[in-house]
Amino acid sequence: MADSILIVDDERGIRETLRGVLEDEGYAVEAVASGEECLKALERRNFGCVLLDVWLPGIDGLETLARLRAAGADCAVVMISGHGNIETAVRATKLGAFDFVEKPLTIEKITLTVRNALRQRQLERVNAELSAQSADEYEMVGASVAMRALRKQIAAVAPTDGRVLIYGESGTGKELVARAIHAQSRRAAAPFVEVNCAAIPEELIESELFGHVKGAFTGATAAKRGKFELADGATLFLDEVGDMSQRVQAKVLRVLEEQRFAAVGSNAAVSVDVRVIAATNKQLDLEIERGSFRPDLFYRLNVIPFEVPPLRERIEDVPLLVEHFNRKFSQAYGKQPKRFEPEAIAALKDYQWPGNVRELRNTVERVVIMHGKLKVGAHDLPPLGGEAPAPAAHKFSSFREASEAHQREFIRRKLAETEGNVTRAAELLGLDRSHLYRRMRALGIKTRGERENGA
């Protein structure tokens, strides 16, 4: 029980007084006189909090604390002593005690300490549950040679503080790799702080990374801590790092070199201890040749390069991924898991997946939501790529018709890779965005927003 208390004290008067006070506060209370009885009580039931006297007959309070922690007891422990000293308090804290309270005890002090101990324990339980859910959410699925090699590389690199640069096409799971490195690192208990460098407007990216002081610019009505400061002692994930402007690249380079920075509008330096993991779907060596990415920043980030393979290069993982997403979305939407027939799996394996795992995830989610039957055959799958496939070559009546059909298919594939982002698709195609829009209109290709709105 979360609100149950165990009192462990060899003085009967203290046991009875504490029991009365805590029962008046609404807690379920049990009291014992020795460490041995305490351990037996914890074998019978769970307690939210244990009030444990340091000086006990038989095994003392510190030894009792050490034994219950070794047994995995899930309770907050508050040590009580009439002869407390700093050395004893330090030992108790190292053994996992929540607090150390000296006698004589007061009603206000003991009730406040117990309330805080129970609240802290509850927060730890909730955090553990959320961490377990997060681990499931970011699970890396796959048994292919490429995935086994990737996991082995993560296990080797994670315990270090080496900077990592993750390469891979859009949708391959670069963030999953970054989170896996963080989860297996010495910083795992600290936050995983992420920044999508492509999603933040140029005029706001500096404030997002380094924070700002009040009045630093128009609209800065209050001071704000940046991502680098929030990631002090933790991991900072710079996603789509290739989209940073040259000015921001220079500032990030300086932070990596000096491990300190100043917020926008301030001259006061802030020192941090941050492990940086970056990711990109661009070829940074080409960006360096074009002059859009700094080579010195590249060398700072590219200490340990990771390559996340596209799904078409580990197509044998498709059945495992389908089953994973099938279970995930069926549970999320309160539905019975679908049964994908062998021909459906074969069709999914035959597709090249330009949008990679993200596209497969979306496809399975669509099937779980929209398909009414338990069995899923090949004919039950939605058109892969979001549109019907281009007609076979022999169906074209002219060269122009065939050319337009192939252009249409090529543009659709690039849109699938970028999840419908026309600006990003234009970059991949080497076209101006307005030109791509005009070409889409001419070829009858709708934007994602138009499809969603039924336009």
LUMBA-647235 format. One record per residue (C-alpha): residue number from 1; x, y, z. Coordinates in Angstrom, 1 decimal, m for minus. Layout:
N
+-----+--------+--------+--------+
: num :      X :      Y :      Z :
+-----+--------+--------+--------+
: NUM :      X :      Y :      Z :
...
+-----+--------+--------+--------+
//
This chain:
455
+-----+--------+--------+--------+
: num :      X :      Y :      Z :
+-----+--------+--------+--------+
:   1 :    0.0 :    0.0 :    0.0 :
:   2 :    1.4 :    3.4 :   m1.0 :
:   3 :    0.0 :    5.1 :    2.2 :
:   4 :    1.0 :    2.4 :    4.7 :
:   5 :    3.7 :    3.1 :    7.3 :
:   6 :    6.0 :    0.7 :    9.2 :
:   7 :    7.5 :    2.1 :   12.4 :
:   8 :   10.6 :    0.3 :   13.7 :
:   9 :   11.7 :    1.5 :   17.2 :
:  10 :   12.6 :   m0.5 :   20.4 :
:  11 :   11.0 :    2.2 :   22.6 :
:  12 :    7.3 :    1.3 :   23.1 :
:  13 :    6.3 :    4.8 :   23.9 :
:  14 :    7.7 :    6.2 :   20.7 :
:  15 :    6.1 :    3.4 :   18.7 :
:  16 :    2.7 :    4.2 :   20.2 :
:  17 :    3.0 :    7.9 :   19.9 :
:  18 :    4.1 :    7.8 :   16.2 :
:  19 :    1.3 :    5.3 :   15.5 :
:  20 :   m1.3 :    7.5 :   17.0 :
:  21 :   m0.1 :   10.6 :   15.1 :
:  22 :    0.1 :    8.9 :   11.7 :
:  23 :   m3.2 :    7.1 :   12.1 :
:  24 :   m4.8 :   10.5 :   12.8 :
:  25 :   m3.3 :   11.6 :    9.5 :
:  26 :   m5.1 :    8.7 :    7.7 :
:  27 :   m2.3 :    6.3 :    7.2 :
:  28 :   m2.4 :    2.6 :    7.8 :
:  29 :    0.3 :    1.9 :   10.4 :
:  30 :    2.2 :   m1.1 :   11.7 :
:  31 :    4.9 :   m1.0 :   14.4 :
:  32 :    7.7 :   m3.5 :   15.3 :
:  33 :   10.5 :   m3.3 :   17.9 :
:  34 :   13.6 :   m4.7 :   15.9 :
:  35 :   15.3 :   m4.9 :   12.6 :
:  36 :   14.6 :   m8.6 :   12.4 :
:  37 :   10.9 :   m8.0 :   12.8 :
:  38 :   11.1 :   m5.2 :   10.2 :
:  39 :   12.5 :   m7.5 :    7.6 :
:  40 :    9.8 :  m10.1 :    8.3 :
:  41 :    7.1 :   m7.5 :    8.0 :
:  42 :    8.4 :   m6.4 :    4.6 :
:  43 :    8.3 :  m10.0 :    3.4 :
:  44 :    4.6 :  m10.2 :    4.3 :
:  45 :    3.5 :   m6.9 :    2.7 :
:  46 :    4.6 :   m3.7 :    1.0 :
:  47 :    4.9 :   m0.4 :    2.8 :
:  48 :    5.1 :    3.1 :    1.3 :
:  49 :    7.4 :    4.4 :    4.1 :
:  50 :    9.5 :    2.9 :    6.9 :
:  51 :   10.4 :    5.0 :   10.0 :
:  52 :   13.6 :    3.2 :   11.1 :
:  53 :   15.5 :    3.8 :   14.3 :
:  54 :   19.3 :    3.7 :   14.0 :
:  55 :   19.9 :    2.2 :   17.4 :
:  56 :   18.1 :   m1.2 :   17.7 :
:  57 :   18.8 :   m4.4 :   19.6 :
:  58 :   20.2 :   m7.2 :   17.3 :
:  59 :   20.9 :   m5.8 :   13.9 :
:  60 :   20.9 :   m2.0 :   14.0 :
:  61 :   19.0 :    0.3 :   11.7 :
:  62 :   21.8 :    0.8 :    9.2 :
:  63 :   22.3 :   m2.9 :    8.7 :
:  64 :   18.5 :   m3.3 :    8.5 :
:  65 :   18.4 :   m0.6 :    5.8 :
:  66 :   21.3 :   m2.3 :    3.9 :
:  67 :   19.4 :   m5.7 :    4.0 :
:  68 :   16.1 :   m4.4 :    2.8 :
:  69 :   17.7 :   m2.5 :    0.0 :
:  70 :   19.6 :   m5.7 :   m1.0 :
:  71 :   16.2 :   m7.5 :   m1.0 :
:  72 :   14.8 :   m4.9 :   m3.3 :
:  73 :   12.2 :   m3.4 :   m0.9 :
:  74 :   10.3 :   m0.7 :   m2.7 :
:  75 :    9.7 :    1.8 :    0.1 :
:  76 :   11.0 :    5.2 :    1.3 :
:  77 :   13.1 :    4.9 :    4.4 :
:  78 :   13.3 :    7.7 :    7.0 :
:  79 :   16.1 :    7.1 :    9.6 :
:  80 :   15.4 :    8.2 :   13.2 :
:  81 :   18.1 :    8.7 :   15.8 :
:  82 :   18.5 :   10.3 :   19.3 :
:  83 :   22.3 :   10.4 :   18.9 :
:  84 :   22.7 :   11.5 :   15.3 :
:  85 :   26.0 :   12.6 :   13.7 :
:  86 :   27.1 :   13.5 :   10.3 :
:  87 :   28.9 :   10.3 :    9.6 :
:  88 :   25.8 :    8.2 :   10.4 :
:  89 :   23.6 :   10.5 :    8.3 :
:  90 :   26.0 :   10.2 :    5.3 :
:  91 :   26.1 :    6.4 :    5.6 :
:  92 :   22.3 :    6.3 :    5.7 :
:  93 :   22.0 :    8.5 :    2.7 :
:  94 :   24.4 :    6.3 :    0.7 :
:  95 :   22.4 :    3.3 :    1.6 :
:  96 :   19.3 :    4.9 :    0.1 :
:  97 :   17.6 :    6.6 :    3.0 :
:  98 :   15.2 :    9.4 :    2.0 :
:  99 :   15.8 :   11.5 :    5.1 :
: 100 :   17.4 :   11.5 :    8.6 :
: 101 :   15.4 :   12.9 :   11.5 :
: 102 :   16.8 :   13.5 :   15.0 :
: 103 :   14.9 :   13.0 :   18.3 :
: 104 :   13.0 :   14.5 :   20.0 :
: 105 :   10.4 :   14.2 :   17.2 :
: 106 :    7.6 :   16.8 :   16.7 :
: 107 :    4.2 :   16.1 :   15.1 :
: 108 :    4.8 :   18.7 :   12.4 :
: 109 :    8.2 :   17.4 :   11.5 :
: 110 :    7.4 :   13.8 :   11.4 :
: 111 :    4.1 :   14.2 :    9.4 :
: 112 :    5.8 :   16.5 :    6.9 :
: 113 :    8.8 :   14.2 :    6.4 :
: 114 :    6.5 :   11.2 :    5.9 :
: 115 :    4.3 :   13.1 :    3.4 :
: 116 :    7.4 :   14.1 :    1.4 :
: 117 :    8.8 :   10.6 :    1.5 :
: 118 :    5.6 :    9.1 :    0.2 :
: 119 :    5.3 :   11.8 :   m2.5 :
: 120 :    8.9 :   11.2 :   m3.6 :
: 121 :    8.4 :    7.4 :   m3.8 :
: 122 :    5.2 :    7.9 :   m5.8 :
: 123 :    7.1 :   10.2 :   m8.2 :
: 124 :    9.8 :    7.6 :   m8.6 :
: 125 :    7.3 :    4.9 :   m9.4 :
: 126 :    5.6 :    7.1 :  m12.0 :
: 127 :    8.9 :    8.0 :  m13.5 :
: 128 :    9.8 :    4.3 :  m13.7 :
: 129 :    6.5 :    3.5 :  m15.5 :
: 130 :    7.0 :    6.4 :  m17.9 :
: 131 :   10.6 :    5.2 :  m18.6 :
: 132 :    9.3 :    1.7 :  m19.3 :
: 133 :    6.7 :    3.1 :  m21.7 :
: 134 :    9.3 :    5.3 :  m23.3 :
: 135 :   11.6 :    2.3 :  m23.8 :
: 136 :    8.8 :    0.5 :  m25.6 :
: 137 :    8.0 :    3.5 :  m27.7 :
: 138 :   11.6 :    3.8 :  m28.9 :
: 139 :   12.4 :    0.1 :  m29.2 :
: 140 :   14.7 :   m0.7 :  m32.1 :
: 141 :   13.1 :   m3.6 :  m34.0 :
: 142 :   15.0 :   m5.9 :  m36.3 :
: 143 :   17.1 :   m9.1 :  m36.5 :
: 144 :   18.9 :   m8.4 :  m39.7 :
: 145 :   22.7 :   m8.4 :  m39.9 :
: 146 :   22.6 :   m4.6 :  m40.3 :
: 147 :   20.5 :   m4.1 :  m37.2 :
: 148 :   22.7 :   m6.5 :  m35.1 :
: 149 :   25.8 :   m4.6 :  m36.2 :
: 150 :   24.1 :   m1.3 :  m35.3 :
: 151 :   23.2 :   m2.6 :  m31.8 :
: 152 :   26.8 :   m3.8 :  m31.3 :
: 153 :   28.1 :   m0.4 :  m32.3 :
: 154 :   25.7 :    1.4 :  m29.9 :
: 155 :   26.8 :   m0.9 :  m27.0 :
: 156 :   30.5 :    0.0 :  m27.7 :
: 157 :   30.0 :    3.7 :  m28.0 :
: 158 :   27.2 :    4.5 :  m25.5 :
: 159 :   29.3 :    4.3 :  m22.2 :
: 160 :   31.7 :    6.9 :  m23.6 :
: 161 :   31.2 :   10.7 :  m24.0 :
: 162 :   32.4 :   10.6 :  m27.6 :
: 163 :   30.3 :   12.8 :  m30.0 :
: 164 :   28.3 :   10.8 :  m32.5 :
: 165 :   27.1 :   11.9 :  m35.9 :
: 166 :   24.2 :    9.7 :  m37.3 :
: 167 :   23.6 :    9.5 :  m41.0 :
: 168 :   20.6 :    8.1 :  m42.7 :
: 169 :   17.7 :    8.8 :  m45.0 :
: 170 :   14.5 :   10.3 :  m43.6 :
: 171 :   12.4 :    7.9 :  m41.6 :
: 172 :   15.2 :    5.3 :  m41.0 :
: 173 :   15.2 :    5.8 :  m37.2 :
: 174 :   18.1 :    8.1 :  m36.5 :
: 175 :   16.4 :    9.4 :  m33.3 :
: 176 :   15.9 :    5.8 :  m32.1 :
: 177 :   19.7 :    5.3 :  m32.4 :
: 178 :   20.4 :    8.5 :  m30.5 :
: 179 :   18.0 :    7.6 :  m27.7 :
: 180 :   19.5 :    4.1 :  m27.5 :
: 181 :   23.0 :    5.6 :  m27.1 :
: 182 :   21.7 :    7.9 :  m24.3 :
: 183 :   19.8 :    5.0 :  m22.6 :
: 184 :   22.9 :    2.9 :  m22.4 :
: 185 :   25.2 :    5.8 :  m21.4 :
: 186 :   26.3 :    7.0 :  m18.0 :
: 187 :   23.9 :    9.9 :  m18.5 :
: 188 :   20.9 :    7.7 :  m18.8 :
: 189 :   19.3 :    9.1 :  m15.6 :
: 190 :   19.5 :   12.6 :  m17.0 :
: 191 :   17.2 :   14.1 :  m19.7 :
: 192 :   17.5 :   13.4 :  m23.4 :
: 193 :   17.1 :   16.9 :  m24.8 :
: 194 :   16.3 :   17.2 :  m28.6 :
: 195 :   16.3 :   20.0 :  m31.1 :
: 196 :   15.1 :   19.7 :  m34.7 :
: 197 :   17.3 :   22.2 :  m36.4 :
: 198 :   15.1 :   22.1 :  m39.6 :
: 199 :   11.8 :   22.8 :  m37.8 :
: 200 :   12.9 :   26.1 :  m36.0 :
: 201 :   12.9 :   29.4 :  m37.9 :
: 202 :   16.3 :   30.9 :  m38.4 :
: 203 :   15.5 :   33.9 :  m36.2 :
: 204 :   14.6 :   31.7 :  m33.2 :
: 205 :   17.2 :   28.9 :  m33.4 :
: 206 :   19.9 :   30.8 :  m31.4 :
: 207 :   17.4 :   31.5 :  m28.6 :
: 208 :   16.3 :   27.8 :  m28.7 :
: 209 :   19.8 :   26.5 :  m28.3 :
: 210 :   21.4 :   29.1 :  m26.0 :
: 211 :   18.4 :   30.8 :  m24.3 :
: 212 :   17.9 :   34.5 :  m24.0 :
: 213 :   17.5 :   37.2 :  m21.3 :
: 214 :   14.4 :   39.3 :  m20.9 :
: 215 :   14.3 :   42.1 :  m23.5 :
: 216 :   17.0 :   40.5 :  m25.7 :
: 217 :   14.7 :   41.0 :  m28.7 :
: 218 :   11.2 :   42.0 :  m29.6 :
: 219 :    8.8 :   39.5 :  m27.9 :
: 220 :   11.4 :   38.3 :  m25.3 :
: 221 :    9.1 :   39.2 :  m22.4 :
: 222 :   10.8 :   36.7 :  m20.0 :
: 223 :   14.2 :   35.0 :  m19.7 :
: 224 :   14.4 :   31.5 :  m21.2 :
: 225 :   16.9 :   28.7 :  m20.7 :
: 226 :   18.3 :   27.2 :  m23.9 :
: 227 :   18.7 :   23.5 :  m24.8 :
: 228 :   22.4 :   23.5 :  m24.1 :
: 229 :   21.8 :   24.6 :  m20.5 :
: 230 :   18.9 :   22.2 :  m20.1 :
: 231 :   21.2 :   19.4 :  m21.3 :
: 232 :   23.9 :   20.1 :  m18.7 :
: 233 :   25.1 :   16.7 :  m17.4 :
: 234 :   22.8 :   15.1 :  m20.0 :
: 235 :   22.6 :   14.4 :  m23.8 :
: 236 :   21.7 :   17.0 :  m26.5 :
: 237 :   20.4 :   15.6 :  m29.8 :
: 238 :   20.8 :   17.9 :  m32.7 :
: 239 :   18.5 :   16.5 :  m35.4 :
: 240 :   18.9 :   17.6 :  m39.0 :
: 241 :   22.1 :   19.4 :  m38.1 :
: 242 :   22.8 :   20.0 :  m41.8 :
: 243 :   20.1 :   22.6 :  m41.8 :
: 244 :   21.8 :   25.0 :  m39.4 :
: 245 :   22.8 :   28.4 :  m40.7 :
: 246 :   26.5 :   29.3 :  m40.9 :
: 247 :   26.1 :   31.8 :  m38.1 :
: 248 :   24.6 :   29.2 :  m35.7 :
: 249 :   27.1 :   26.6 :  m36.8 :
: 250 :   29.9 :   29.0 :  m35.6 :
: 251 :   28.3 :   29.4 :  m32.2 :
: 252 :   27.7 :   25.7 :  m31.8 :
: 253 :   31.3 :   25.0 :  m32.7 :
: 254 :   32.5 :   27.4 :  m30.0 :
: 255 :   30.3 :   25.7 :  m27.4 :
: 256 :   31.7 :   22.3 :  m28.4 :
: 257 :   35.3 :   23.6 :  m28.1 :
: 258 :   34.8 :   25.6 :  m24.8 :
: 259 :   31.8 :   23.9 :  m23.2 :
: 260 :   30.4 :   27.3 :  m22.3 :
: 261 :   28.2 :   30.0 :  m24.0 :
: 262 :   26.3 :   33.2 :  m23.4 :
: 263 :   22.5 :   33.5 :  m23.7 :
: 264 :   21.2 :   35.9 :  m26.4 :
: 265 :   21.4 :   39.4 :  m25.0 :
: 266 :   23.8 :   38.5 :  m22.2 :
: 267 :   27.6 :   38.6 :  m21.8 :
: 268 :   27.6 :   36.2 :  m18.8 :
: 269 :   29.2 :   32.9 :  m19.7 :
: 270 :   27.4 :   29.6 :  m18.7 :
: 271 :   29.6 :   26.5 :  m18.4 :
: 272 :   28.0 :   23.1 :  m19.3 :
: 273 :   28.8 :   19.5 :  m19.5 :
: 274 :   26.9 :   18.2 :  m22.5 :
: 275 :   27.3 :   15.2 :  m24.7 :
: 276 :   26.2 :   16.1 :  m28.3 :
: 277 :   24.7 :   13.5 :  m30.7 :
: 278 :   23.8 :   14.9 :  m34.1 :
: 279 :   21.9 :   13.5 :  m37.1 :
: 280 :   21.5 :   14.4 :  m40.7 :
: 281 :   19.9 :   13.0 :  m43.9 :
: 282 :   22.3 :   15.1 :  m46.0 :
: 283 :   25.7 :   14.3 :  m47.3 :
: 284 :   27.7 :   16.7 :  m45.3 :
: 285 :   30.8 :   16.3 :  m47.4 :
: 286 :   28.8 :   17.7 :  m50.3 :
: 287 :   27.4 :   20.4 :  m48.1 :
: 288 :   31.0 :   21.4 :  m47.2 :
: 289 :   32.0 :   21.5 :  m50.9 :
: 290 :   29.0 :   23.8 :  m51.5 :
: 291 :   30.1 :   26.0 :  m48.6 :
: 292 :   26.9 :   25.5 :  m46.6 :
: 293 :   28.4 :   23.5 :  m43.8 :
: 294 :   31.6 :   24.3 :  m41.8 :
: 295 :   34.3 :   21.6 :  m42.1 :
: 296 :   35.6 :   22.4 :  m38.6 :
: 297 :   32.1 :   21.8 :  m37.1 :
: 298 :   31.9 :   18.6 :  m39.1 :
: 299 :   35.1 :   17.3 :  m37.6 :
: 300 :   33.9 :   18.2 :  m34.1 :
: 301 :   30.7 :   16.3 :  m34.6 :
: 302 :   31.9 :   13.4 :  m36.6 :
: 303 :   34.0 :   11.7 :  m33.9 :
: 304 :   32.0 :    8.5 :  m34.2 :
: 305 :   30.0 :    8.2 :  m37.4 :
: 306 :   26.9 :    5.9 :  m37.4 :
: 307 :   25.1 :    4.8 :  m40.6 :
: 308 :   21.5 :    3.8 :  m40.2 :
: 309 :   20.5 :    1.5 :  m43.1 :
: 310 :   17.4 :    2.3 :  m45.2 :
: 311 :   14.6 :   m0.3 :  m44.9 :
: 312 :   15.1 :   m1.6 :  m48.4 :
: 313 :   18.6 :   m2.8 :  m47.3 :
: 314 :   17.2 :   m4.8 :  m44.4 :
: 315 :   13.9 :   m5.9 :  m46.0 :
: 316 :   14.0 :   m9.1 :  m43.9 :
: 317 :   13.0 :   m7.0 :  m40.9 :
: 318 :    9.7 :   m6.0 :  m42.5 :
: 319 :    7.7 :   m8.9 :  m40.9 :
: 320 :    9.0 :   m8.1 :  m37.4 :
: 321 :    8.3 :   m4.4 :  m37.9 :
: 322 :    4.8 :   m5.1 :  m39.1 :
: 323 :    4.0 :   m7.3 :  m36.1 :
: 324 :    5.5 :   m4.7 :  m33.8 :
: 325 :    3.4 :   m1.9 :  m35.2 :
: 326 :    0.4 :   m4.1 :  m35.4 :
: 327 :    0.5 :   m4.9 :  m31.7 :
: 328 :    1.3 :   m1.3 :  m30.8 :
: 329 :   m1.5 :    0.4 :  m32.7 :
: 330 :   m4.1 :   m2.4 :  m31.9 :
: 331 :   m3.5 :   m1.8 :  m28.2 :
: 332 :   m3.5 :    2.0 :  m28.6 :
: 333 :   m6.9 :    1.9 :  m30.4 :
: 334 :   m8.5 :   m0.9 :  m28.4 :
: 335 :   m8.7 :   m3.3 :  m31.3 :
: 336 :   m7.8 :   m6.9 :  m31.8 :
: 337 :   m4.5 :   m7.3 :  m33.6 :
: 338 :   m4.8 :   m8.0 :  m37.3 :
: 339 :   m3.5 :  m11.2 :  m39.0 :
: 340 :   m1.4 :  m10.3 :  m41.9 :
: 341 :   m1.5 :  m13.1 :  m44.5 :
: 342 :    1.7 :  m14.3 :  m46.2 :
: 343 :    0.8 :  m12.6 :  m49.4 :
: 344 :    0.4 :   m9.3 :  m47.6 :
: 345 :    3.8 :   m9.7 :  m46.0 :
: 346 :    5.3 :  m10.6 :  m49.4 :
: 347 :    3.7 :   m7.5 :  m51.0 :
: 348 :    5.2 :   m5.3 :  m48.2 :
: 349 :    8.6 :   m6.9 :  m48.7 :
: 350 :    8.5 :   m6.3 :  m52.4 :
: 351 :    8.0 :   m2.6 :  m51.9 :
: 352 :   11.1 :   m0.4 :  m51.8 :
: 353 :    9.9 :    1.9 :  m48.9 :
: 354 :   11.3 :    5.3 :  m49.9 :
: 355 :    9.9 :    6.7 :  m46.6 :
: 356 :   11.6 :    3.8 :  m44.7 :
: 357 :   10.4 :    2.6 :  m41.3 :
: 358 :    8.2 :    5.7 :  m40.8 :
: 359 :    6.3 :    5.0 :  m44.0 :
: 360 :    5.8 :    1.3 :  m43.0 :
: 361 :    4.7 :    2.4 :  m39.5 :
: 362 :    2.1 :    4.7 :  m41.1 :
: 363 :    0.9 :    2.0 :  m43.5 :
: 364 :    0.3 :   m0.5 :  m40.6 :
: 365 :   m1.4 :    2.2 :  m38.5 :
: 366 :   m3.8 :    2.9 :  m41.5 :
: 367 :   m4.6 :   m0.8 :  m41.8 :
: 368 :   m5.3 :   m1.2 :  m38.1 :
: 369 :   m7.6 :    1.8 :  m38.1 :
: 370 :   m9.4 :    1.4 :  m41.4 :
: 371 :   m9.5 :   m2.4 :  m42.2 :
: 372 :  m12.6 :   m4.0 :  m40.6 :
: 373 :  m11.6 :   m7.6 :  m40.8 :
: 374 :   m9.0 :   m9.5 :  m38.8 :
: 375 :   m7.3 :  m11.1 :  m41.9 :
: 376 :   m5.3 :   m8.7 :  m44.0 :
: 377 :   m4.5 :   m9.9 :  m47.5 :
: 378 :   m2.4 :   m8.2 :  m50.2 :
: 379 :   m5.5 :   m6.7 :  m51.7 :
: 380 :   m6.4 :   m5.1 :  m48.4 :
: 381 :   m3.3 :   m3.0 :  m48.2 :
: 382 :   m3.5 :    0.7 :  m49.0 :
: 383 :   m1.7 :    1.9 :  m52.1 :
: 384 :    1.9 :    2.0 :  m51.1 :
: 385 :    3.5 :    5.4 :  m51.4 :
: 386 :    0.1 :    7.1 :  m50.7 :
: 387 :   m0.9 :    6.9 :  m54.3 :
: 388 :   m1.8 :    4.3 :  m56.9 :
: 389 :    1.3 :    3.0 :  m58.8 :
: 390 :    2.1 :    4.3 :  m62.2 :
: 391 :    0.7 :    2.4 :  m65.1 :
: 392 :    2.7 :   m0.2 :  m66.9 :
: 393 :    4.8 :    1.1 :  m69.8 :
: 394 :    2.8 :   m0.6 :  m72.5 :
: 395 :   m0.3 :    1.4 :  m71.5 :
: 396 :    1.2 :    4.7 :  m72.6 :
: 397 :    0.0 :    6.0 :  m76.0 :
: 398 :    2.8 :    8.6 :  m76.3 :
: 399 :    6.3 :    9.5 :  m75.2 :
: 400 :    4.9 :   12.6 :  m73.4 :
: 401 :    2.4 :   10.5 :  m71.5 :
: 402 :    5.1 :    8.1 :  m70.4 :
: 403 :    7.5 :   10.9 :  m69.4 :
: 404 :    4.8 :   12.6 :  m67.3 :
: 405 :    3.9 :    9.3 :  m65.6 :
: 406 :    7.5 :    8.6 :  m64.7 :
: 407 :    7.9 :   12.2 :  m63.4 :
: 408 :    4.7 :   11.8 :  m61.4 :
: 409 :    6.0 :    8.6 :  m59.8 :
: 410 :    9.4 :   10.1 :  m59.1 :
: 411 :    8.0 :   13.2 :  m57.4 :
: 412 :    5.6 :   11.1 :  m55.4 :
: 413 :    8.5 :    9.0 :  m54.1 :
: 414 :   10.4 :   12.1 :  m53.0 :
: 415 :    7.2 :   13.4 :  m51.3 :
: 416 :    6.9 :   10.1 :  m49.5 :
: 417 :   10.5 :   10.3 :  m48.3 :
: 418 :    9.8 :   13.7 :  m46.8 :
: 419 :    6.4 :   12.8 :  m45.4 :
: 420 :    4.7 :   15.3 :  m47.8 :
: 421 :    7.0 :   18.2 :  m47.1 :
: 422 :    7.2 :   20.0 :  m50.4 :
: 423 :   10.0 :   22.3 :  m49.4 :
: 424 :   12.2 :   19.3 :  m48.4 :
: 425 :   11.2 :   17.4 :  m51.5 :
: 426 :   12.2 :   20.3 :  m53.7 :
: 427 :   15.6 :   20.3 :  m52.1 :
: 428 :   16.0 :   16.6 :  m52.8 :
: 429 :   15.0 :   17.1 :  m56.4 :
: 430 :   17.2 :   20.1 :  m56.8 :
: 431 :   14.3 :   22.3 :  m57.8 :
: 432 :   12.9 :   25.7 :  m56.6 :
: 433 :    9.9 :   25.1 :  m54.4 :
: 434 :    7.6 :   27.2 :  m56.6 :
: 435 :    8.7 :   25.3 :  m59.6 :
: 436 :    7.9 :   22.0 :  m57.9 :
: 437 :    4.4 :   23.3 :  m56.9 :
: 438 :    3.7 :   24.2 :  m60.5 :
: 439 :    4.9 :   20.8 :  m61.8 :
: 440 :    2.8 :   19.0 :  m59.2 :
: 441 :   m0.3 :   21.0 :  m60.4 :
: 442 :    0.5 :   20.1 :  m64.0 :
: 443 :    0.9 :   16.4 :  m63.1 :
: 444 :   m2.2 :   16.3 :  m60.9 :
: 445 :   m0.3 :   15.6 :  m57.7 :
: 446 :   m2.1 :   16.8 :  m54.6 :
: 447 :   m0.2 :   18.1 :  m51.5 :
: 448 :   m0.7 :   16.4 :  m48.2 :
: 449 :   m3.0 :   19.2 :  m47.0 :
: 450 :   m5.2 :   18.9 :  m50.1 :
: 451 :   m5.6 :   15.2 :  m49.7 :
: 452 :   m6.5 :   15.5 :  m46.1 :
: 453 :   m9.1 :   18.2 :  m46.9 :
: 454 :  m10.5 :   16.2 :  m49.8 :
: 455 :   m9.5 :   18.9 :  m52.3 :
+-----+--------+--------+--------+
//
